Amino acid sequence: MTDKEKQDPGQNFNSTANLTSNPGFQSSLSITSKDDIAKEKEYNPFEHRQVEHPNSTLGSIAHLLKACLGTGILAMPSAFKNSGLLIGVIGTLLAGVVCTHTVAMVVRTSQRACVNAKKPSMGFAETCGAAFLYGPKSLQPWGGFVKTFVDYSLAATYASVLCVYVVFIGSSFKEALDVYYPETNLSIQAYCALTLVPLVLICQIRNLKYLVPFSTVANLLIVVVFGITMYYVFTDLPPISDREVVVSVNQWPLFLSTVIFAMEGIGVVMPVENEMAKPQQFLGCPGVLNVSMVIVISLYGVFGFFGYVQFGDLVKGSITLNLPPEDIIAQSAKIVMALVIYFSFALQFYVPMDFVNRLLKKRSSNKYENVIQVSVRTLMVTFAVALAAAFPNLELVISLVGAIFFSTLGLLLPAIIDTVYLWDRDLGKFNYVLIKNTIIGIVSLIVLISGTYVSILGIIEDLSGSSQHNATLT
């Protein structure tokens, strides 16, 4: 670590998206035969990593916290509304333990596969492909397909997160401005559409170092928003007995998919581990992962529990939208949070755009590079805004994204690659690894199917209700 980094450890806390530019995220998988590896001294990937600006252990914890503590924590009271206080506490704890375990499985598989492939580091997609390439012989031909599939899935996941961000920005501005300019009375779709030009402009920034100031401002502002929100949450708190302890089981899928959306940071886990100065400290006890997730689970539980106690069934997809409209400080918190998400949008946009850039590099010529870059970035942002305007219910959009993408990437895939990689090696006594991963896979499929069904059903009802309302007004 340089003297400058020692003096300013906060520089490690830049962004989620800038991690994706490291070699571990982009490297291509190179396979050495098993026979050759067996004849040589076991390869140690940690000794061969050459990271230009490695993150300290504290910096790595900060990165994971940044990845998990965003719009997701603001949706936790809404999640508790769909579970009740008792199921919410138990479910948050269990979901946190499972998510932590699946992340650990991915990192452990990656570190072992690096030894096989004689590579210093691997990204998430590479790890999934390597699990098959070094798994059972019959599954080895699937390695390339799995890597490509996960690569596309990651891009689609982050693209869907952008839609959530647009809805969040639009909803926040509508909640705040409708109080002071009621005569305007613009729809949520209109507010989403108004975000298009500012988002297109900020997404034209191609170099991540120019996004660092935006990330720094966002990090400072989100602390202010959390402070203001917690003040209103704990002011005149109603009795806990006023809230449901256990709600109808039909609503639990919305709880599960929202919690998984909030808690999963699977896309940044491998970049964080790959950029560590001491990657061997990522796993284990206490370890970077365990320390980070204990903090995350605790904050999510407290935020969700007391947020639901305060606002009950009236709680919205982001608790900031429930802050009192007559209080200017509360309204300013909504605007500030919208700005935080706006500044973070370009950083999240970098992930799918990085994937697109890798596809564009396959062109035979770099002619019209600037025109293509501007056009592609504009089209991608426009698509995200259009999709957000079409489905503007923040709570249901978060639930749908969590059910489809994060249950698959964060739960199902880790269980599969861990099982495949260990199939011919060691599945544990009584094949407990197979049994455990099968249970995780079943849970992920339940979340995927039930969460998607309930979310889509809610979106359809919401859209039909809006249509009937507009028809009545006409």
Secondary structure as UniProt FT lines:
FT   HELIX           3..7
FT   HELIX           9..12
FT   HELIX           17..21
FT   HELIX           23..26
FT   HELIX           34..39
FT   HELIX           45..48
FT   HELIX           57..68
FT   HELIX           71..74
FT   HELIX           76..81
FT   TURN            82..83
FT   HELIX           85..117
FT   HELIX           124..133
FT   HELIX           137..142
FT   HELIX           143..180
FT   TURN            182..184
FT   HELIX           188..194
FT   HELIX           196..202
FT   TURN            203..204
FT   HELIX           208..210
FT   HELIX           212..234
FT   TURN            235..236
FT   HELIX           240..242
FT   HELIX           249..251
FT   HELIX           252..263
FT   HELIX           266..274
FT   HELIX           279..281
FT   HELIX           288..311
FT   HELIX           312..314
FT   HELIX           319..322
FT   TURN            325..326
FT   HELIX           328..360
FT   TURN            361..362
FT   TURN            367..368
FT   HELIX           369..390
FT   HELIX           394..401
FT   HELIX           402..406
FT   HELIX           408..412
FT   HELIX           413..422
FT   TURN            423..425
FT   HELIX           429..431
FT   HELIX           432..473
//
